[in-house]
Amino acid sequence: MKTANCPSCGATITFQSVVSILTVCDYCKSTLIRHDLELENIGKMAELLPDPSPIQLGTEGVYRKTRFTVVGRIQLRYGQGIWNEWYLLFENQRSGWLGETLGNYAVTALIQPSEPLPPFAELRAGQNLALKGRAFQVTHIETARCIAGEGELPIRVGPGYDAPVVDLQAAGQVFATLDYSEDPPLVFLGEQVRFDDLKLSRLREVMPVGWEPDAGIQAQSFQCPGCGSSLSIRAKGHTETLACGTCGSIIDITDDNFRILSRFNARIKHQPAIPLGSRGPLAEVEYEVIGYLRRTMRVEGIEYDWSEHLLFHREQGFRWLVEYNGHWSLVQTTIEPPLATGYGAAGRAHYQDRQYRHFQTCQAEVSYVLGEFYWRVRVGEPCEIRDYIAPPWQLSLELTPKEAVWSQAEYIEPETIQTAFQLDEPLPTRIGIGANQPSPYETQRPKFRRLFWLFLGLLALGQLATLILSVDRKVHQQTFVFNADTKDKTLDSEPFALSGRPSNLVIKTQSNLNNNWIYLDLALIERDSGVSHAIGRELSYYAGVDDGERWSEGNASDEAVLPAIPAGLYSLSIEAELPPGAPTVTCTFTILRDVPSWANFFLALLGLLIVPIIFRWRAWAFERARWAESDYSTAGKDSDDDD
């Protein structure tokens, strides 16, 4: 730690980092350059713009188990608002940077790249780039302008300093920034972090206009400079623009004079389904609706549009509620770029152990705006959107020449939104199937599968029990001869006894038929009661040689089943019919008691299979309706799981 006196006001200046070359005097705001222990005053530092950041000089925190202190800051403005780069000094005297923008944080450090970097002008959002042996994706390209600095810094900065920068993301929340303000470019590598994980202390109390600890953030009201309508700012310090729904003016709310940036004329005045200023809990966070926009895409000459409600929470930042055809999703940006592979129908995206399938790609533009936004929104603002789905989740890539933003959406039932925001008016009626609407059949599938296997197991156990408990005993066998002499005669078998519980009786017939047929009238008669069980059977068998090939049809044997025959003394009565002039036919009848049967098992199995067939058909129809709205309207998606 080195100290010196400010050459302008004499205040004591302390350098905590040995690599710091610049500091801003806390008292007179002079910008001082260090030459060993000599300080050179190069002029006054511009005033920092007010912002809602809770971080300040002297804030302390922990990163990877090492404590750090915030000793400096560079404040920059870019297309979406204010961007802070906080200069960190770690307890081991190493230094780093904490980037802060739109509630997102990244800790980085200066590195020497091992690969040559492409020129700034050749980079495009969404482009892949190798850095330190890792695959990165270009997510943001911007020329930021330095507003001011404070504290001590390792580089010389001043107001008006332009910084062409490129942000990169890789799997595992890895983050990098390429700073093309120098040649060769500076490379900062690190990772995105959550605010809470840094365990920050000595934070600044941020009290936006209208903030009351017990009442939350109250809207700041002002009159539209375009038409005089009363407007409200609900997230002051976090947003850049506000759109007036009366005159179509888009106003710069960071300007004290509320400068009009642009105007638009809307053919239709739209009203948000959730009014601006509404508050409601979603995912256990109380959000406020601060903005509303509509996007439009054109497919085969037909326009399709959807609405997006911008939600805000002071600590959790921004979220979106997106509605299309009455289907709603809660959307937030991803902390790392998903891995996208393939194109068209083969396109896939992998994120957080979940596989997504490409649904559609479209060119969309903003067609209507109302309320506050964290960037300088304008009607007509175009982008390419690529959607991937894994219901109830959806990944979307919004691609412009300067920005590639991935977001993840989760489907929300309209009733949840209606209840959360306590809406009096009904929400738009759902039409068709939403892209990421969860299939009711998918939620039922595990329960249905368990029931199916349960019933199949019970059926198999029942059949096994039948096989084990069946006696399968031969109770009688007798041979009869049928010819012209037995025509119109009834032949009776010898009596045989059946015992035990009522069970089936199988009558097997084996004959010597050859190119002939016989019809048998069989009657099982209980001798004591005279109760009869009649059954008719026809046997036929033909065979021969045709063009040297042997052939046959029919069967010389037969099997008949009589169910649930009670115990008793029985005989088999037989009448036979033969064709005129037919040769003698010999038939042997074998009677079996309590024979296990597979017929009922397979009939029950067939009945059991009908239910999953219907289930799968309805699930297929649901998916077909979903994919009818995609780029692959004929490509219904079948489930990969068996029931």
Backbone hydrogen bonds, N-H to C=O, Kabsch-Sander energy under -0.5 kcal/mol:
donor,donor_aa,acceptor,acceptor_aa,energy
2,K,15,F,-2.3
4,A,13,I,-2.5
6,C,11,A,-3.2
10,G,6,C,-2.1
13,I,4,A,-4.3
15,F,2,K,-4.0
16,Q,14,T,-0.6
20,S,17,S,-0.9
21,I,153,L,-2.3
22,L,153,L,-2.3
23,T,32,L,-2.1
24,V,151,G,-1.1
25,C,23,T,-0.5
25,C,30,S,-2.3
29,K,25,C,-1.5
31,T,43,G,-3.6
32,L,23,T,-3.1
32,L,30,S,-0.6
33,I,40,E,-2.8
34,R,21,I,-2.9
35,H,38,E,-3.6
37,L,35,H,-0.5
38,E,35,H,-2.5
40,E,33,I,-2.9
41,N,39,L,-0.5
42,I,31,T,-2.8
42,I,40,E,-0.7
45,M,29,K,-2.9
58,G,70,V,-2.9
59,T,56,Q,-2.2
60,E,201,S,-1.7
61,G,68,F,-1.9
62,V,198,L,-3.0
63,Y,66,T,-2.6
66,T,63,Y,-1.3
68,F,61,G,-2.4
69,T,89,L,-2.1
70,V,59,T,-2.7
71,V,69,T,-0.6
71,V,87,Y,-2.6
72,G,87,Y,-1.2
73,R,150,E,-2.5
74,I,85,E,-2.1
75,Q,148,A,-2.9
76,L,74,I,-0.5
76,L,83,W,-3.0
77,R,145,R,-2.5
78,Y,81,G,-2.7
81,G,78,Y,-2.0
83,W,76,L,-3.0
84,N,100,E,-2.3
85,E,74,I,-2.5
86,W,84,N,-0.5
86,W,98,L,-2.5
87,Y,72,G,-2.8
88,L,96,G,-3.2
89,L,69,T,-2.5
90,F,88,L,-0.5
90,F,94,R,-3.3
91,E,67,R,-2.4
93,Q,90,F,-2.3
96,G,88,L,-1.7
97,W,108,T,-2.9
98,L,86,W,-2.7
99,G,97,W,-0.6
99,G,106,A,-3.0
100,E,84,N,-2.6
101,T,104,N,-2.1
104,N,101,T,-2.3
105,Y,193,V,-0.7
106,A,99,G,-1.7
107,V,191,E,-2.3
108,T,97,W,-2.6
108,T,106,A,-0.5
109,A,189,L,-1.7
111,I,187,V,-2.7
122,E,119,P,-1.2
123,L,120,F,-1.3
125,A,401,P,-1.5
126,G,138,V,-3.4
127,Q,124,R,-1.9
129,L,136,F,-2.6
131,L,134,R,-2.4
134,R,131,L,-1.7
136,F,129,L,-3.1
136,F,134,R,-0.6
137,Q,169,Q,-2.6
138,V,127,Q,-3.1
139,T,137,Q,-0.5
139,T,167,D,-2.4
140,H,167,D,-1.4
141,I,402,K,-3.4
142,E,165,V,-2.5
144,A,142,E,-0.7
144,A,163,A,-2.3
145,R,77,R,-2.3
146,C,161,Y,-3.7
147,I,75,Q,-3.2
148,A,75,Q,-1.3
150,E,73,R,-2.2
152,E,71,V,-2.5
153,L,22,L,-3.2
157,V,155,I,-0.6
160,G,146,C,-2.4
161,Y,158,G,-1.5
163,A,144,A,-3.4
165,V,142,E,-3.3
165,V,163,A,-0.7
166,V,178,L,-1.9
167,D,140,H,-2.7
168,L,176,A,-3.0
169,Q,137,Q,-2.1
170,A,174,V,-2.3
174,V,170,A,-0.8
175,F,190,G,-2.3
176,A,168,L,-2.1
177,T,188,F,-2.5
178,L,166,V,-2.8
179,D,177,T,-0.6
179,D,186,L,-3.1
180,Y,164,P,-3.2
180,Y,178,L,-0.7
182,E,179,D,-0.7
186,L,179,D,-2.4
187,V,111,I,-0.7
188,F,177,T,-2.7
188,F,186,L,-0.5
189,L,109,A,-2.5
190,G,175,F,-2.9
191,E,107,V,-2.0
192,Q,173,Q,-3.0
193,V,105,Y,-2.2
197,D,194,R,-0.5
198,L,194,R,-0.8
198,L,195,F,-1.1
199,K,196,D,-1.2
201,S,60,E,-2.8
204,R,54,P,-3.6
206,V,204,R,-0.7
207,M,205,E,-0.6
211,W,208,P,-2.4
212,E,216,G,-1.6
215,A,212,E,-1.4
216,G,212,E,-2.2
218,Q,210,G,-0.9
218,Q,216,G,-0.5
220,Q,233,I,-2.8
221,S,219,A,-0.5
222,F,231,L,-2.3
224,C,229,S,-3.3
228,G,224,C,-2.2
231,L,222,F,-3.4
233,I,220,Q,-3.3
234,R,232,S,-0.6
238,H,235,A,-2.3
239,T,235,A,-1.0
240,E,373,F,-2.6
241,T,373,F,-1.9
242,L,251,I,-1.9
243,A,371,G,-3.0
244,C,242,L,-0.5
244,C,249,S,-3.0
245,G,243,A,-0.5
248,G,244,C,-1.5
250,I,262,S,-3.1
251,I,242,L,-3.2
251,I,249,S,-0.6
252,D,259,R,-3.5
253,I,240,E,-1.7
253,I,251,I,-1.0
254,T,240,E,-0.7
255,D,252,D,-1.0
258,F,255,D,-2.1
259,R,252,D,-0.5
261,L,250,I,-3.1
261,L,259,R,-0.5
262,S,250,I,-1.2
264,F,248,G,-1.4
266,A,264,F,-0.6
270,H,268,I,-0.7
277,G,289,V,-3.3
278,S,275,P,-2.0
280,G,287,Y,-2.2
282,L,285,V,-2.8
285,V,282,L,-1.4
287,Y,280,G,-2.6
287,Y,285,V,-0.9
288,E,312,F,-1.9
289,V,278,S,-2.6
290,I,288,E,-0.6
290,I,310,L,-2.6
291,G,310,L,-1.3
292,Y,370,L,-2.9
293,L,308,E,-2.4
294,R,368,Y,-2.4
295,R,306,W,-2.1
296,T,365,E,-2.4
297,M,304,Y,-3.0
298,R,363,Q,-0.6
299,V,302,I,-2.9
302,I,299,V,-2.0
304,Y,297,M,-3.1
306,W,295,R,-1.9
307,S,323,E,-2.3
308,E,293,L,-2.8
309,H,321,L,-3.0
310,L,291,G,-2.6
310,L,308,E,-0.5
311,L,309,H,-0.5
311,L,319,R,-3.3
312,F,288,E,-1.9
313,H,317,G,-2.0
317,G,313,H,-2.5
319,R,311,L,-1.7
320,W,331,V,-2.3
321,L,309,H,-2.6
322,V,320,W,-0.6
322,V,329,S,-2.6
323,E,307,S,-2.8
324,Y,327,H,-2.2
327,H,324,Y,-1.9
328,W,412,I,-0.7
329,S,322,V,-1.8
330,L,410,E,-2.5
331,V,320,W,-3.2
331,V,329,S,-0.5
332,Q,408,Q,-1.9
334,T,406,W,-2.1
339,L,350,H,-2.5
340,A,338,P,-0.8
341,T,348,R,-3.1
346,A,343,Y,-1.5
347,G,344,G,-2.2
348,R,341,T,-3.3
349,A,356,Y,-1.8
350,H,339,L,-2.5
351,Y,354,R,-2.4
354,R,351,Y,-0.8
356,Y,349,A,-3.3
357,R,389,I,-2.6
358,H,347,G,-2.4
359,F,387,D,-3.2
360,Q,387,D,-1.2
362,C,385,I,-2.4
364,A,362,C,-0.6
364,A,383,C,-2.7
365,E,296,T,-1.8
366,V,381,E,-1.8
367,S,294,R,-3.3
368,Y,294,R,-1.3
370,L,292,Y,-2.1
371,G,243,A,-2.4
372,E,290,I,-3.0
373,F,241,T,-2.2
376,R,79,G,-1.2
377,V,375,W,-2.0
380,G,366,V,-3.3
381,E,378,R,-1.5
383,C,364,A,-2.2
384,E,399,L,-2.7
385,I,362,C,-2.9
386,R,397,L,-2.0
387,D,360,Q,-3.0
387,D,385,I,-0.5
388,Y,395,L,-3.0
389,I,357,R,-2.8
390,A,393,W,-2.6
393,W,390,A,-2.0
394,Q,409,A,-1.9
395,L,388,Y,-3.0
396,S,407,S,-2.3
397,L,386,R,-2.3
398,E,396,S,-0.6
398,E,405,V,-2.7
399,L,384,E,-3.2
399,L,397,L,-0.6
400,T,403,E,-3.0
404,A,139,T,-3.0
405,V,398,E,-2.4
406,W,404,A,-0.6
407,S,396,S,-2.2
408,Q,332,Q,-3.1
409,A,394,Q,-3.3
410,E,330,L,-2.0
411,Y,392,P,-2.4
412,I,328,W,-2.6
416,T,413,E,-1.1
417,I,413,E,-1.2
418,Q,414,P,-2.7
419,T,415,E,-2.2
420,A,416,T,-2.5
421,F,417,I,-2.3
422,Q,419,T,-0.7
423,L,418,Q,-1.8
431,I,325,N,-2.7
437,Q,434,G,-1.0
442,E,439,S,-0.6
443,T,439,S,-1.3
444,Q,440,P,-1.3
445,R,441,Y,-1.2
448,F,444,Q,-3.1
449,R,445,R,-3.1
450,R,446,P,-2.3
451,L,447,K,-2.4
452,F,448,F,-2.6
453,W,449,R,-2.6
454,L,450,R,-2.0
455,F,451,L,-2.7
456,L,452,F,-2.6
457,G,453,W,-2.3
458,L,454,L,-2.5
459,L,455,F,-2.5
460,A,456,L,-2.5
461,L,457,G,-2.7
462,G,458,L,-2.5
463,Q,459,L,-2.3
464,L,460,A,-2.6
465,A,461,L,-2.7
466,T,462,G,-2.0
467,L,463,Q,-2.3
468,I,464,L,-2.2
469,L,465,A,-2.7
470,S,466,T,-1.6
472,D,594,D,-2.7
473,R,593,R,-2.1
475,V,473,R,-0.5
475,V,591,I,-2.6
476,H,591,I,-1.5
478,Q,589,F,-2.3
480,F,587,C,-3.2
482,F,585,V,-3.3
486,T,483,N,-0.8
487,K,484,A,-0.9
488,D,576,A,-0.5
489,K,486,T,-2.0
491,L,489,K,-0.5
491,L,574,I,-3.2
493,S,572,L,-2.2
496,F,570,Y,-3.0
498,L,568,G,-3.2
503,S,565,I,-1.5
505,L,562,L,-2.6
506,V,592,L,-2.6
507,I,505,L,-0.5
507,I,560,A,-3.0
508,K,506,V,-0.7
508,K,590,T,-3.0
509,T,558,D,-2.8
510,Q,588,T,-2.1
511,S,556,A,-1.7
512,N,586,T,-1.0
515,N,541,Y,-1.3
516,N,541,Y,-1.7
518,I,539,L,-2.6
519,Y,577,E,-2.4
520,L,537,R,-3.6
521,D,575,E,-3.2
522,L,520,L,-0.7
522,L,535,I,-3.0
523,A,573,S,-2.0
524,L,533,H,-2.7
525,I,523,A,-0.7
525,I,571,S,-2.5
526,E,531,V,-2.8
527,R,525,I,-0.6
527,R,569,L,-2.7
530,G,526,E,-2.6
533,H,524,L,-2.1
535,I,522,L,-3.0
537,R,520,L,-2.8
539,L,518,I,-3.0
540,S,555,N,-0.9
541,Y,516,N,-2.3
542,Y,553,E,-2.5
544,G,551,W,-2.2
546,D,549,E,-3.2
549,E,546,D,-1.8
551,W,544,G,-2.8
553,E,542,Y,-2.7
555,N,540,S,-2.2
558,D,509,T,-2.4
560,A,507,I,-2.3
562,L,505,L,-3.0
565,I,503,S,-3.0
568,G,498,L,-2.3
570,Y,496,F,-3.2
570,Y,568,G,-0.6
571,S,525,I,-1.8
573,S,523,A,-3.1
573,S,571,S,-0.6
574,I,491,L,-3.2
575,E,521,D,-1.9
576,A,489,K,-0.5
577,E,519,Y,-2.4
582,A,579,P,-1.9
585,V,482,F,-3.0
587,C,480,F,-2.9
588,T,510,Q,-2.8
589,F,478,Q,-3.2
589,F,587,C,-0.6
590,T,508,K,-2.7
590,T,588,T,-0.6
591,I,476,H,-3.4
592,L,506,V,-2.7
592,L,590,T,-0.5
593,R,473,R,-3.8
594,D,504,N,-2.5
602,F,598,W,-2.4
603,L,599,A,-2.2
604,A,600,N,-2.5
605,L,601,F,-2.4
606,L,602,F,-2.3
607,G,603,L,-2.1
608,L,604,A,-2.3
609,L,605,L,-2.1
610,I,606,L,-1.1
611,V,607,G,-0.7
613,I,609,L,-1.7
614,I,610,I,-2.3
615,F,611,V,-2.5
616,R,612,P,-2.9
617,W,613,I,-2.0
618,R,614,I,-2.3
619,A,615,F,-2.3
620,W,616,R,-2.4
621,A,617,W,-2.3
622,F,618,R,-2.0
623,E,619,A,-2.2
624,R,620,W,-2.5
625,A,621,A,-1.9
626,R,622,F,-1.9
627,W,623,E,-2.8
628,A,624,R,-0.9
629,E,626,R,-1.6
630,S,627,W,-1.3
631,D,359,F,-2.5
635,A,632,Y,-2.4
636,G,634,T,-1.1
638,D,636,G,-0.7
